[in-house]
Each structure stands twice: as C-alpha cells, then as structure tokens.
Amino acid sequence: MLDTFGRTIDYLRISITEACNFQCVYCTPDGLHTPATSPLTVDEIERVVRAGVALGITKIRLTGGEPLVRNDIVEIVRAVATVEGVQDLALTTNGFFLAKYAPAMADAGLKRINISLDTLRRDRFENITGIDAFDRVWQGILAAERAGLAPLKINAVAMRGINADEIHDFARLTLDHDWHVRFIELMPVGESDSAREFFDQHFIGAHELRDQLPDLQIDKVYGNGPAKTYRLPNARATIGFITPATEHFCNACNRIRVTARGALCACLFGDRGMDMRGVLCEEVSASALQELLARAINSKPESHPLGKDFKINGKAMSEFGG
Ligand code: SAM
C-alpha cells in the first residue's frame, strides 16, 4: 500500500513482548521497565499479519523486549511464516536463548536474524546489558549461523565512552565471518533528566565512526533496510551505519510497527500509537482490522524531527521494539 507521501509500506515490525532478560543501559535509561502483562497472543499476531498482508505487507520482523523469552516463540514463527503472502520473516534478538531456539525457528520458517551485540569484550558486556552472558550470546550467534539463518546481522549501538573504541574490532568480524555488522546511532529514549544526560554524554554520529575506517568502500545496495552499507577490501560481509539522528531515512521508510500492548505506530518517533486491541477480538471482522492498519499507514508523517526535538515518546525501547 502507498502512504500519503507515495512511499510503499510493505514492512511490519511486531513487538511480541516488552519483557527482556537484559537491561541495556541505552534501552532502559530510566531504570527497570515494567512490561505490559498480556502481550499479543499467537492468534492475535497471526491476525495482524493477515490484515497486513491483505494491504501489501510482505516482510515481517518479530522483535521485543526480547522475543525469545516467550516460550511459544517457535509457534509464533510458524504461525506467521505460514500466512500466505509473507515473503520474508526476520527476528531481532539479544542472542541469549538463540542456541536453544535457532534450529527450531529455522525449521518453523524463520529466514534471517539480527543479533544485538554492543561489545566484543567479555568484561564490558555486563556493564552494558546488566548480565554476564557474552559467551552464551557468542554461542547463540554460531548456532544461528549453523541453522542457516542468513543474512546474519550483528547490530551494535555505538556509544562514546562505552564501546566506540571497538569499531575496528567489530569491522574485523566482517573479514573472518559472513556476519554483517551494523552500527546504530544512539537514540534518545526515556523521560528523566538522567536519560537525557546519558544521550548527550554518549551519542556519537556515524560519520565520526566511518572516518575511523578509511578503507571502507561503498557496497552495492543491499537489502531493504535503512543502513548505508560499505565493505572492507576482501571482506566476507558488509558494514552498515544506521543514522536516525544525523541523517534520517524517512523518505525510504517502508514500515509500521505494532507494540506488544497492541498499539499501531506509524513512526518510531511519533506518538504512542493507535489502540488496536478493540479490533483484535474474534467477533470483529478482519476488514475492521485492515481499516485500522490502513489508517495507521495513512497517518505516517513525512519525516521525524532531528536536533533537539528528536526523541522517542516512551519510557523504554522495549515498548516499540527498536
Ligand atoms: N531484545 C532484542 C534485541 O536485543 O535485539 C530486540 C529488542 S531491542 C529494543 C531492538 C533494537 O533496538 C536493538 O538492536 C537495540 O540495540 C536497539 N535499541 C534499543 N535502544 C536503543 C537506543 N536508545 N538507541 C538505538 N538503538 C536502540
């Protein structure tokens, strides 16, 4: 479906839970986020996907919170993968439960995976995520690769004074592995003064990172994502920069989001979304759900603000799923 600015909207991101077993410093800068008690059920997720597909959605990403804390994750993957018209099914995870679930999710129809990994140093991992689990996540990445989930992407939120000195180490991963690395600019999340201070202190723009890698060559256009991709000479995989702060990619935005609370969000930086729960009950016709999705698509703003107004209107990224 085309939105009012002529963009094709074919990508739906669904946050299937707000719960997470990590507490990453940049995701919950206001402290522990209390998750909603009842995330969407398998049936509700499937119904949203069917309505989306009827409007031209072909790509789905499951996110969270941490999607793999749901013990029905394989069932969710299977339910979404079997909806006719879903051409691409991906998932974003912190990797903690990946060794356990990667083979079953691949069998159930998951195609590809993004793994969030913000440091390659065991000693830093716990400071960033609140949990000492570097080795476990690394095993998860290897399990995903063995399960054939490809392309496999490693997402690192770049933060001055926290991990920005690891850019070369991350870049080197693409020489030895078929793992695409994406550096994400830090986005301001949270409502407290300390959340704002965290952002001001640790934000680093993508060009500053890119300048540290003078050998990067522009890669051919790769995938549908917002990353600009490059490659080191003879590298097996690409390096990308996702720049919501310094250079927005709103003109190419092709997505809408469903939160774990059942709200539909047209823009990550917009309001907290339209409530969808009312039209998700079984008694309400599929067309009512489609109408609501169409309204959300038509309400997509042309772009989000940069500069001082650039902000996510929520307490934690786990509400929206990134
Ligand atoms: N638990 C999963 C994970 O760790 O990937 C999925 C949810 S997480 C909220 C989705 C993505 O949002 C992750 O790649 C994470 O790094 C990113 N993210 C969270 N807070 C962010 C922030 N303040 N700025 C930039 N990216 C952020």
Residues whose N, C-alpha, C, O or C-beta is under 5 A from the ligand:
A	BS01	SAM	Y26 C27 T63 G64 G65 E66 T92 T93 N94 S116 N155 V157 I184 E185 L186 M187 V189 M317 S318 G321 G322
